[in-house]
Every structure is written in structure tokens, then in C-alpha cells.
Amino acid sequence: MPHVMREKAKLLNRLRRLRGQLEAIERAVDAGDDCANILQQATSCRGALDGFIIEVIEDHIREHMVDPHSARDDPRALAADELVDIMRSYLKR
């Protein structure tokens, strides 16, 4: 997947932040932190994972489902934009 390689640094940074968030949750549980704090950290972590998923899906759609060099008003490019918007709204609830 060459497009993943182009986005490798960005994706790895997202994953490293996600790992840090998971480690913070682990420390909070180990320390016996308040449930509300743990849940807040967990939902933040879920948002970060959803963001990662959106990036990979969007790259996949734009690289494998439409010609990345097509005009922005091309019907397939417009449909891809619409699909990406739907995925973003679904995962960012």
C-alpha cells in the first residue's frame, strides 16, 4: 500500500498518541482513579482510534476507489467525498 507509506509518519504519530492515552488509562485504573475520570479518558481514546480509522478509510477510498488525479467535479470523486463525510459523521458521534 504505497499510500500508507506516504502517510506513514502521520499514522504512526496518531498511533503513538493513542498508545499514550491507553497507558494513561491503565495507570488510572491501577491507581484506583475515579470512574468518571477513567471513562473520560476511555472516550478520548476511542475518539483518537476513530480518527485513525477515518484517516485510513479516507486514504483507501481516495487511492483505490477513485482516480486520485480526477477532477473534483467527477461523479466518482463527488461520491467519494460524500462517503468520507458519512464515515466522519458516523465515527465522530
Secondary structure, 3 states (H helix, E strand, C coil): CHHHHHCHHHHHHHHHHHHHHHHHHHHHHHHCCCHHHHHHHHHHHHHHHHHHHHHHHHHHHHHHHCCCCCCCCCHHHHHHHHHHHHHHHHHCC
